[in-house]
Structure formats: structure tokens, C-alpha cells
Amino acid sequence: MSDARFYVTTPIPEPGLTLLRAAGSVHVPDELPDAAQLRDACVSGNYDVVVSQLRDAFDADLLAAAKIRGISNYAVGFNNVDIDAATARSILVGNTPGVLTDATADVAMLLILATGRRAVEADTFVRAGKFTGWEPNLLLGQDISGRTLGLAGFGRIARATARRALAFGMEVLFCPRPPGDRPVPDEELGEFAGRVTHTDWDTLVTTSDYLSLHVPLNEQTRHLVGADVLHAMKPTAILVNTARGPVVDEAALVAALKSGEIAGAGLDVYEDEPALAPGLADLPNTVLLPHVGSATVAVRSEMSRLCAENAVAMAQNRIPPHPVNPEAWPS
């Protein structure tokens, strides 16, 4: 065992903890640390690397005082870390990319199907003893096959979602970098050339029967879907978000769902997670999942391995396998 010291804010699955313990000492607090406790751990000088979750916020003030070498996020996302501030302090940040593409695309398709066909409402209906037999107008939903799926973003997860949607007979549109745009030649589209249609953001919003969000969270995409976008969508349209919660103005979404501006929403992420916007949980035309896009045994295990490998490398003064800010590495 080396003298590497790890602060793990929340226990992660195996093999992560075993890999960390093989490389040094591991401290996991008995309870989830609040902001003050996280800061105390980072500035104490007792730890080399923090193994963190998306809910653990590392702002510029904390990072300016931190005495750590790195932050290894147990996530693909890293919007919980002020990357510029971390880089300025030569604090490396690692993430776990490339392992949850299919699992998250499965959940996006699940939300499309479950919201469109009112699966949660139907399940609740049966469990409540209300099902007395087949009826012509019982819990009518939206079609999937033959309908238009609009993909906001066209990275790995969006492409995997497109593959699934095409198998369901959907027409697939995409905007690669909403609210802006960029050329996407057929060579870049690869297997999707001639099978999906590139369009601008405004057209995607107004023509999609299902609008699925697959963008990173940044200043351009925060509240990408707000009151104006929701108003422009079809009244029969369904919004799906497996990206980041703040991409959607959740209060505006609640208002749009209540007023019938859109037909429904399927969400796996939330603007102020784990809190929900007032009224959201009361709406029957929603399917609400607890951020389970990557929640399969195999995916979470692989995320754990990558996260631990990042942490061990940073603790040993090596650049991690999956750095977010390699420029933080001392020259």
C-alpha cells in the first residue's frame, strides 16, 4: 500500500473501493457530506484526491483553498466542478466517459415509450383496482411508430437513441449543437447518412412529436428549453430529458404541462436535483425517474473502475486515463 489518501464522498460499487484501498487509505464519511464538510475535507491537507458525485459542488472559492491533487467524478458530467478554477490551481479533474451510452439511450427510449403510451398511469390504474375490462377509450396514448423524434444534440447517446428509434419506425431529426448549428457531412454521419435529417433548432422544436435532449450543460444550453420553446412545440408533443436537469426550465415545464401546451414529459434528471419543481410530481402526464440513466450493474461497475483508476493516477502524480482538464497537469 502506498501513502495515497482518498476521500470518497459516497460509497461507489466494486471494483472501485478495492482498487482505491490497494493504492492507499480510503475515508468514506458515515453520512453524505454537506458543503461545509466537503470544504473541510478539501482544505484539510489530509487527502490527495476526492472521489465525488455530481451533487458535490466544487466552486472557485473552495478550490482556491483546497489542498488536493485531483477530483475524480463518478460520472460522465462534471458541471459540479469549476474547471477553470481547478485548472488554475493545478487540480486535475477526471470523469467516466464512454461507458453509459447504451444504458442511457435505453432509458431515453423507455421514457419515449412510457410517456407516449401512458405506462405509469396504466400501471397505477391497475394496482388501484380500477381495471374492470377492456374499453375502447381507456388510457389512449400517443403513437411511437411513424412519429417524429427530434434529437437536441447528436453525440454518442443521441446516436444510440436514434438507432433505437429507427428500429421502432420513427422519423429521426437532429440538431447537432442547439441552439446553434454546424455542418454535418455524410462522412461524419456514417451509418446514419440518409436515415436521419439534419435541421435547425427552431424547426426541430416545432416539428417533433418527441423532443429528446442530449446536450451538455453550459451557458448556451442552460434553460435551452424554456417557456418560449415549450410554447412553440406541438400541443401533442412530449419532452424527454436524460441529459442535465438545468437544460430545462422546470417551472416553465410545469406550467406548460398544466396548461396543455405540450402533452407530456419524461424526465430522468431535474433542475434542482433531487428536489422537483413545485407541482411536477402531481402531474399525471409525466414519467419521472430518479436519475437512473446509467443504473445497470455492469455500467455502474465499469464507471467505478474508471473513477478509481483516475483517482489512483492523480494520487500518484500521474495524468489520469480520463482527464477533463489535462492542461492542469504541471509542465
QUIGICOR-V820962 format. One line per field, one symbol per residue. psi: psi as a letter, one per 20 degrees, with the letter a starting at -180 (. if undefined). Layout:
psi = ???
//
This chain:
psi = pajqppoohppqrqjghggghhibqppoqhqppagghggghhihjiqgpporrhiopnrhgghhiqmqhrpopmqgrkiipnhghgghjkoqpqamqjijghghhghghghgghggjlggggghgghjjiojrpqhkolpaqqgpirpppooqlbggghhgggghhhjkqppqqohmqibrqqnrhhhhciipihqpprrgghggiiphpopplqroahhipkgoahgghhiqqijqpppojeqgihpohghggghhhijhrhrqopiqqglpjqqqpigiipikqpoqlmkhjmqggghghgggggghgggghhjkqprhmphmhiipp.
//
